[in-house]
Amino acid sequence: MEIQQVSRPVVHKVAVIGGGLGGLATAIALRKQGIDAHVYERAKEFRPVGAGLALFANGLNSLDAISPGIVEELKRASSQLNQSFFKKHTGETITQNTATHQEKYGQPTLLFWWWRLQQVLASALPPEAIHLDYRCIGFEQDENGVTAHFDGGKSVRADLLIGADGFNSAVRQTLIGDEEPRYLGSMSWRAVIEYNHELLNPNELILMKGEQKVLFLFDVGGGYRCWTLRALMPKCPVPESAAEIKSSILEKFSNWWEPARGIIEATDPKQILFFPLCDRLPLKSWSQGRVTLLGDAAHPMSPYAGQGANSTFEDAYELAQCLSHSSSIEEALTTYENRRIPRTQAIQARSALGEQRFYGTNIGTEDPEKAARERVAFEEFQSWAYGYDPNSESRLKPWMEISAT
């Protein structure tokens, strides 16, 4: 559905639930269009939390379209990927690649600490637009507006409510009340710490693979590095104490490359984030009346393809455009869903498929022909995903098939 320019947005005041990356980006995008958007975040303060993530061309293009010039600020707050290495668990390099995303897609790959990215986005909003210590517990809507209810008896009235409150979204639960998340069969442990080692260089990413587990090590700027361990576990383990979690990880890495063990040994157990990798089956609709979903609340996915935050920034741009160029809320949300659901369904599917295959074969034992087919299929998917350009109608072109090799 194509939408035409209208004289003013169809909403005046919008309540965005969730002060994470998606909620902040959405509020920025809406306010750029003259909409009075406010963010309501359950945390009492923004603290240095979260792990590392990568922003690819599609995410950066979306943010640049939302707030021109912000990408230059993002570059200063991150590390720009120059080299990537694929290694055995012993440290032996299998492949080394120079980053080519700038040449291919017009944007580099930026490696971020989640908290630093949150800081950049929050600083782009006026302080009075961010409301902390607002934990949403539900909402009610009628033909004239929607009322969000918060812990402690607080409530807010708006023309539109956007659930950008993450994987365990309270807005989604009230709106849809769907099933529990789908466990994908592997666990993740992550941390960001200030760390230096002579064998770990700036602007690089290392992927190491061992028996049913993988480790990512990458620079996120400012002397900080992120390590992410993912291990195949058919059953979700019982939660442990922070000290037990660290001890268990070190046991898994007893014979791994020294810098990999070293960064984990240097990590305060309380800084280690531990969670099962899950997603949810795609929804046919994200909206009801004056309420819609965005980001992980709408399309939670495996981190395999690195598209969680990037696809969320696409959502933020498209939703703001739809609300600014439609004649009614119904038209805006219908167009938003038509533009976003097919694309995010494809990304969810490809991410889940990749997660299932991640641990399947040990280094050196792959079927060369099958490995080559899978590599080509994933490269084609990446080109489609990274090639999202907010200024081109080609961004709406669907991914017609997911490789079944």
C-alpha positions in Angstrom: 0.0 0.0 0.0 1.4 3.4 -1.0 0.7 6.4 1.2 0.6 10.0 0.3 1.8 13.1 2.1 -0.9 14.6 4.4 -0.9 18.0 6.1 -0.2 16.7 9.6 0.3 13.4 11.4 -2.8 11.4 12.4 -1.6 11.4 16.1 -0.5 14.2 18.4 0.6 12.4 21.5 2.3 9.0 21.5 3.3 6.8 24.5 6.3 4.6 23.8 6.7 1.8 26.3 10.3 0.8 26.8 13.5 3.0 27.0 15.7 0.5 25.1 17.2 1.0 21.7 13.9 0.6 19.8 11.8 2.8 22.1 14.3 5.7 22.0 14.8 5.5 18.3 11.1 5.5 17.7 10.6 8.5 19.9 13.3 10.4 18.0 11.7 9.5 14.7 8.2 10.6 15.8 9.4 13.9 17.3 11.3 14.7 14.1 7.8 14.4 12.4 6.2 16.8 14.9 4.6 14.2 17.1 4.8 14.6 20.9 6.3 11.2 21.7 7.3 10.2 25.3 9.2 7.2 26.4 8.2 5.3 29.6 10.9 3.0 31.0 10.6 0.6 33.9 14.2 1.1 35.1 14.9 3.8 37.7 18.0 5.0 35.9 20.0 4.2 32.8 23.0 2.2 34.0 26.0 0.7 32.2 24.4 -2.6 31.3 24.0 -4.8 28.3 26.4 -6.7 26.1 27.9 -6.0 22.6 26.1 -5.7 19.3 26.8 -4.9 15.7 25.1 -2.2 13.7 25.1 -3.0 10.0 24.2 -0.9 7.0 20.5 -1.4 7.3 20.4 -0.2 10.9 22.7 2.7 10.2 20.8 3.8 7.2 17.6 3.7 9.2 19.1 5.8 12.0 20.5 8.3 9.5 17.1 8.7 7.9 15.6 9.2 11.4 18.1 11.7 12.5 20.5 12.9 9.8 24.1 13.2 11.0 23.7 10.7 13.9 25.8 8.1 12.3 28.9 10.3 12.7 28.2 10.5 16.4 27.7 6.7 16.5 31.1 6.2 15.0 32.7 8.1 17.8 31.0 6.0 20.4 31.9 2.6 18.9 34.5 0.5 17.2 34.5 0.2 13.4 35.1 -3.4 12.3 38.2 -3.7 10.1 39.2 -7.4 10.4 37.4 -10.6 11.4 39.0 -13.9 12.2 37.6 -17.4 12.4 39.7 -19.6 14.7 39.9 -23.0 16.2 39.4 -23.1 20.0 43.2 -23.4 20.2 43.7 -20.1 18.6 44.8 -21.3 15.1 43.4 -19.0 12.5 41.2 -20.7 9.8 40.2 -17.6 7.9 40.9 -13.9 8.1 38.7 -11.3 6.3 39.0 -7.6 5.8 35.7 -5.8 6.3 34.2 -4.7 3.0 30.7 -3.5 4.1 31.6 0.2 3.5 32.4 -0.6 -0.2 29.4 -3.0 -0.6 26.7 -1.1 1.3 27.9 2.4 1.8 28.2 2.0 5.6 30.8 0.3 7.9 29.9 -2.2 10.5 30.0 -0.6 14.0 30.6 -2.7 17.1 28.9 -1.2 20.1 28.4 -1.6 23.8 24.6 -1.6 24.2 24.7 1.0 27.0 26.8 3.4 24.9 24.3 3.1 22.0 21.5 3.8 24.5 23.3 6.9 25.7 23.7 8.3 22.2 20.0 7.8 21.5 18.8 9.1 24.8 20.9 12.3 24.4 19.0 13.0 21.1 15.7 13.4 23.1 14.8 16.3 25.4 15.1 15.1 29.1 11.4 15.7 29.7 10.5 13.2 27.0 12.0 10.3 29.0 10.2 9.0 32.0 12.0 6.5 34.3 10.5 4.2 36.9 7.4 3.6 34.8 6.7 -0.1 34.7 3.8 -0.8 32.4 1.2 -3.3 33.7 -1.4 -2.9 31.0 -3.6 -0.5 29.0 -7.1 0.3 28.1 -8.3 1.9 24.8 -11.4 3.4 23.4 -12.3 5.2 20.2 -10.7 8.5 21.4 -7.4 7.3 22.9 -5.5 4.8 24.9 -4.6 4.8 28.6 -1.4 3.1 29.7 -1.3 1.9 33.3 1.9 1.7 35.4 3.0 0.3 38.7 2.1 2.5 41.6 -1.2 3.7 40.2 0.3 6.0 37.6 -1.4 6.3 34.2 -0.8 8.2 30.9 -3.3 9.1 28.2 -2.2 9.2 24.5 -3.5 8.9 21.0 -1.3 5.8 20.3 0.6 3.3 22.4 3.7 1.6 21.1 5.0 -1.5 22.8 8.8 -1.3 22.4 9.3 -3.1 25.7 11.4 -6.0 24.6 11.2 -9.8 24.5 9.0 -10.2 27.5 6.7 -7.3 26.5 3.9 -6.4 28.9 2.2 -4.6 26.0 2.3 -7.7 23.8 1.0 -9.9 26.6 -2.0 -7.6 27.1 -2.5 -7.1 23.4 -2.1 -10.7 22.3 -1.5 -13.0 25.3 0.4 -15.5 23.2 2.5 -18.6 24.0 5.7 -18.8 26.0 9.0 -18.0 24.0 10.4 -20.9 22.0 13.7 -22.2 23.3 16.2 -22.7 20.5 18.4 -25.2 22.2 21.3 -23.1 23.2 22.4 -20.7 26.0 24.3 -17.5 25.9 26.7 -15.9 28.4 27.9 -12.3 27.7 29.8 -9.5 29.3 31.6 -6.2 28.4 34.7 -5.3 30.3 37.7 -3.0 30.0 40.4 -5.3 28.9 43.7 -5.3 26.9 45.8 -8.1 25.6 48.7 -8.1 23.1 46.9 -10.7 20.9 43.6 -8.8 20.8 43.7 -5.7 18.5 41.3 -2.7 18.1 38.6 -2.9 15.4 38.6 -6.6 15.1 36.2 -9.5 15.8 37.2 -13.1 16.5 34.9 -16.1 16.2 36.1 -19.3 17.7 34.4 -22.6 17.4 34.8 -25.7 19.6 32.8 -28.8 20.5 29.1 -27.6 20.5 30.1 -24.1 21.6 31.2 -20.8 20.0 32.9 -17.7 21.4 32.8 -14.2 20.0 35.5 -11.6 21.1 35.2 -8.1 19.8 36.3 -4.5 20.4 33.4 -2.1 21.3 35.6 1.0 21.6 37.1 3.0 24.4 39.3 0.1 25.6 36.3 -2.2 26.2 35.7 -5.6 24.8 32.7 -7.9 24.6 32.9 -11.7 24.9 29.9 -13.8 24.1 29.8 -17.6 24.6 27.0 -19.7 23.1 26.7 -23.4 23.8 24.4 -26.1 22.6 22.1 -27.2 25.5 19.0 -29.2 24.5 17.5 -28.5 27.9 17.5 -25.1 29.5 19.6 -25.4 32.7 18.5 -24.4 36.2 19.7 -20.9 37.1 22.9 -20.7 39.1 24.6 -18.1 41.3 26.9 -15.6 39.5 30.0 -17.3 40.9 28.8 -20.7 39.8 28.1 -19.4 36.3 31.6 -18.0 36.0 33.1 -21.2 37.3 31.1 -23.3 34.9 32.2 -21.2 31.9 35.8 -21.4 32.9 35.5 -25.2 33.1 34.1 -25.2 29.5 37.2 -23.2 28.4 39.9 -25.1 30.3 41.7 -25.9 27.0 40.9 -22.9 24.9 43.1 -20.1 23.6 44.7 -18.1 26.5 43.2 -14.7 25.6 39.7 -16.3 25.5 40.2 -17.7 29.0 41.9 -14.5 30.2 39.0 -12.2 29.4 36.5 -14.4 31.1 38.8 -14.8 34.2 39.0 -11.0 34.4 35.3 -10.6 34.4 33.4 -9.8 37.6 30.8 -12.6 37.9 28.1 -10.1 38.5 28.7 -8.6 35.1 28.0 -11.8 33.2 24.6 -11.9 31.5 23.1 -15.4 31.2 20.0 -16.3 29.3 18.5 -18.9 27.0 18.3 -18.1 23.3 14.7 -18.0 22.3 12.4 -16.5 19.7 8.6 -16.5 19.1 6.7 -17.7 16.1 5.9 -14.7 13.7 2.6 -12.9 14.2 0.1 -12.1 11.4 -0.7 -8.8 13.0 1.1 -6.5 15.5 -1.7 -4.0 16.1 -5.2 -3.6 17.6 -7.0 -0.3 17.5 -4.6 2.4 18.9 -1.9 0.0 20.0 1.0 -1.6 18.1 4.3 -3.4 18.6 7.9 -2.8 17.5 11.2 -4.5 17.7 11.7 -7.5 20.0 8.1 -7.0 21.3 6.9 -7.6 17.7 9.5 -10.0 16.2 11.9 -11.5 18.8 14.6 -13.5 17.0 17.8 -15.5 17.4 21.0 -13.4 17.4 22.5 -15.5 14.7 22.1 -12.9 11.9 22.7 -9.9 14.2 19.5 -8.3 13.1 17.7 -7.7 16.4 18.6 -4.0 16.8 19.1 -3.3 13.1 15.6 -4.5 12.1 14.2 -2.6 15.1 15.6 0.7 13.8 13.9 -0.1 10.4 10.6 -0.5 12.3 11.1 2.9 14.0 11.7 4.7 10.7 8.8 3.0 8.9 6.3 3.5 11.7 7.1 7.2 11.9 6.7 7.6 8.2 3.4 5.8 8.2 2.0 7.9 11.0 3.1 11.1 9.2 1.8 10.2 5.8 -1.5 8.5 6.4 -5.1 9.8 6.7 -6.0 7.7 9.7 -4.4 5.6 12.5 -5.9 2.4 10.9 -4.3 3.2 7.5 -1.0 4.0 9.2 -0.8 0.8 11.2 -2.0 -1.4 8.3 0.7 0.1 6.1 3.3 -0.3 8.8 2.4 -4.0 9.1 2.4 -4.5 5.4 5.9 -3.0 5.1 7.4 -4.7 8.1 5.8 -8.1 8.8 7.0 -9.9 5.6 10.5 -8.7 6.0 10.8 -9.4 9.7 9.3 -12.9 9.2 12.1 -13.7 6.8 14.7 -12.4 9.1 13.2 -14.4 12.0 13.2 -17.6 10.0 16.7 -17.2 8.7 18.0 -16.4 12.2 16.3 -19.5 13.7 17.7 -21.7 10.9 21.2 -20.4 11.4 21.0 -21.0 15.1 20.1 -24.6 14.6 23.0 -25.1 12.2 25.6 -23.2 14.2 26.9 -26.1 16.3 26.3 -28.9 13.8 29.8 -29.5 12.4 33.3 -29.4 13.8 36.0 -27.4 12.0 37.7 -29.5 9.4 34.9 -32.1 9.0 32.4 -30.1 6.9 31.0 -31.3 3.6 32.7 -28.8 1.3 29.8 -28.6 -1.2 27.2 -28.2 1.5 29.2 -25.6 3.3 29.7 -23.7 0.1 25.9 -23.7 -0.6 25.1 -22.6 2.9 27.7 -19.8 2.6 26.2 -18.5 -0.7 22.7 -18.7 0.7 23.7 -16.7 3.8 25.6 -14.1 1.7 22.5 -13.6 -0.5 20.4 -13.1 2.6 22.9 -10.6 4.0 22.9 -8.6 0.8 19.1 -8.4 1.0 19.1 -7.5 4.7 22.0 -5.0 4.7 20.8 -3.4 1.4 17.8 -1.8 3.1 17.7 1.8 1.9 15.0 4.1 3.5 15.1 6.3 0.4 14.4 3.5 -2.1 11.2 1.6 -2.9 13.4 -1.5 -3.3 13.6 -1.7 0.5 10.1 -3.2 0.4 11.2 -6.1 -1.9 10.5 -9.4 0.0 13.0 -12.2 0.6 11.2 -14.7 -1.6 12.9 -17.9 -0.3 15.1 -19.1 2.6 17.7 -21.6 1.6 16.7 -25.2 2.4 20.2 -26.6 1.9 
